[in-house]
Amino acid sequence: MNQQIRQIAERLKGLRDAIDISTSDIAKVCEISEDEYKKIETGDTDIPVSLLQKISQYYGIELSTLMFGNEAYMSSYYLTRAGKGPTVERQKAYKYQALAAGFRDRDFTPFMVTVEADNEKMINLNSHSGQEFNYILEGKMLLNINGKELILNAGDSIYFDANMPHGMKALDGENVKFLAIII
């Protein structure tokens, strides 16, 4: 697993240790087994953003703080230059770039997401609380929401209940880039 996943795992373990919560208790919050949670804290397995969102809400911290390790500090504006926001590659096929990581007390979390082309890849479904908005900037994507498959092209957008299982896959052998806003 890559170094960024290991850093997130270290932050998870550090937070849990700092407030003296057992792996069993946090696993219940995540709605997974204790063994699954322990694997996450080792950094040897992918950590879905939906799970990170549950944990960040439980701890009362920003999702981007958990993902990138930096506390938000701006309250009037926060500028992210093209290609300069902090990034994390949760797994080889997905790259998340935070677009407002330095703005504290955000009402939503915007990311630039790149899904690498891989025609053999199965769609990995995740769910998280709240709602999500995706705007396709480049490429063609298959989006599965609760079993319904939708094809989105550049310029298309979708707003959906993120509690429903959802996942995506790049099509036509080209990467997909889209703006994702998690509310």
N, C-alpha and C positions, 0 to 999 in steps of 0.2 A: 504494500500500500504506500502511497506517496507521503512525503514529509508533511504536507498541509493537513492530511487526515490525522497523522500522528499528533500534530500540534493541537488540533481540535480535541482529540482524545485526552491529551494532557490537561487542557483547560477543563474538560468535563470532570476528570478525576480530582483536579485541584479544587474546583467549586464544591464538589460533593464532600471532600475531606474538610474544607474550610468551615462548612456549616454542619458537619458531623451527621451526614445522612448515609444510611446503609445502601449498598448496591441493590438490595431487595426493595427498599422503599422507592428509589428512583426508577427501577424497572417497572414498578406498578404504575408510576406516573406516565411512563412511556408506553404502557400496555404491551410489554414484551416480557420474556422470561429473564430471570436474573442472569442465567448463563449468556443469553444474547447481549444483555447490557454489559457484562464483564468483557466480552469480545470487543465491544465498541470502545471501552476505555483502554484497551491495549493498542488501538489504532490499526489492528490487523483486518478490519472489515470496513466497508463503506458505511457512511452515516447519512441516512436520508435527511434532506432539509426538513421534511415534515417532523421527524423526530427531534431535530435540533430546535425547531420552533416550539414544540411541547416543553422541552427542557428549559429554553430561555424564558418562556412564560411562567413556568414553575418557579424559577430562580428570580424572576422579576428583572431580567436584564435584556438588553437589545439582542436580537438574533445576530446582527452583524458583529457584536462584541464577542459572542460565542464563536462565530465562524472565523473572525479575523484577529481577535485578541486586542483590539483597540477600543477604548471607551469613546463614545461620541461626546463632543465638547462644544460644538457650534449651536447657536440658538437663533441667529438671524438669517444666515444662509450658509450653504456648504457647496463649494464648486468642485466638480469632478471633471478634470480634463479628459479628452478623448483617449481611451485606452489606459487611463491611469488609476482607476479605482482598484481597491484591493480585490484580489481574485482567489478563488479556491476551486480546485478540480476535485470534486467529490469522488468521481470515478473517471476513468479514462475518457469516456464519451461526453461528459458534461463539464462545462466551465462556467462558473458564476462570478460575475464582476459586480461588486457592490457600487451603487451609484450615489448613495447618500449616507455612507457609513459614519461620517463625522458629524451628522446633524442629530442632536439628542432629542428624545421624546417625539420621534416621528409617528405620524398617524398611519403610515404604510411603509413597506420596504421595497424599493425598486432595485432590480438586478438586470444586467445585460447577460443573457444566457446564450451560450454557444453549444449546440448539440452536434457532435461530429458524425459524419456519415459512416454508417456501418450497417449494411443491408442484412447481416446475419444477426444483429442485436435484437433480442426480445425486448418488448416494452416493459419497463419496471414501473409498476403502479405504486404511487404514494398517495397519502391524504394528510391533510392538516386542517386545523381550525381556520375559520375565516373564509375569505374570498380571494380569487386570483384573477388578474387581467393579464393577457398575453397579446402583444402586438408583433407580428412577424415582419422583420426588417429585410431578411435575405433568406432565400431557399424555400423549400417546400417541406412541410412537416405533417406527419400523421399524429393526431392527438386522440388518445383514448380517454374518455370521461365516463366512468361508471359503465363500461362495456360498449358505449356508443363511439364509433370511430369517425373522426372528422379530418378532412384534408384542409390544411391552411397554407396559403401562398403569401408571398411578400405583399404587404398592405392589408392583409386580413387581421382581424382581432377577435378575441373571445373573452368573455367575462363569465366566471363560473363559481359554483359553490365548491371550495377546495376540500370540504369534508368528504366529497365523493372521491373514490379512487381515480387517479389520473396519471398519465404518463405520455411521453412523446418519443418519436423516432424521426430522424432525418430521412428524407426520400430522395430518389433520383441520384444517389451517389454524391451529393453535395452537402456541406455543412449548412445548418440552419442557425440564424442569429435572431433572437427576439428579446423584446423588452418584457420582463415579468414584474408585475407589481403585486405584492402579497399584502393583503389588508387583514 
